[in-house]
Amino acid sequence: MEDTRLRRLNTCFLRLSLAAILALLALVALYFYQGGWERMQRSRFLARVLPGKFITGPQVAIISGHWGFDSGAVCDDGVTEDQVNREIAVRVAELLAKSGVSVEVLNEYDPRLEGLKVQALVSIHADSCIDQSGFKVASAEQTVIPDQDALLVSCLREAYAQTTGLAFRATAITKDMTQYHAFQRVADETPGAIIETGYLGGDRALLLENPDLAAQGIAAGVLCFLDAQAEAAKTPSPTSVLTPPP
């Protein structure tokens, strides 16, 4: 009698265990069906814990302005914009890599820009050698993803201003920025922004003597954007909109 009850309990336990396993498998299948594997691949946390070719973290491209093309602005003492941009771009890439981001530093007209699909594209430039101060950030004048572009610009603007203490000069944004060539070359779904990190004249102390600070501001802006994207992907809906931070 006791053996019969024990067998029944074991059978019931096995059935419940099997049902739980099937339910878990169904949830896992649903997760991957809804893009869960892609989210896992783009997870910054997993990329830091389990680095490798399967878990890459979010993918970001950084353009070092004028690199491989020309010198950009040239000051009287021989300082070139290309040199300044390169110093900052390399540091941005290092900071993002440490944060679980897969990042490539591209030159100005890098062939890899054609049809490039990444979570964010940021082109780093500096302004002229005149004695003025401030920075500028802009996205494409015409875009099929205005909300994402606006969010990337907003994150960069807020983080860079807070980190460097420089003022944002919205009225100084030019057509060269909003009609930047790389915006037209990458895939339509790639969010993009161009930042002019300061003036080689008035902001020389920051750009030449403390490029780490400029890089920290840009990296913080990119991470702000990537985190907002990841959060939005957790609860997708037809009406969901990425909202720039206040």
Summary of the structure (lengths in Angstrom):
residues: 246
radius of gyration: 23.6
end to end distance: 70.6
largest distance: 99.9
contacts: 783
relative contact order: 0.15
helix: 51%
strand: 14%
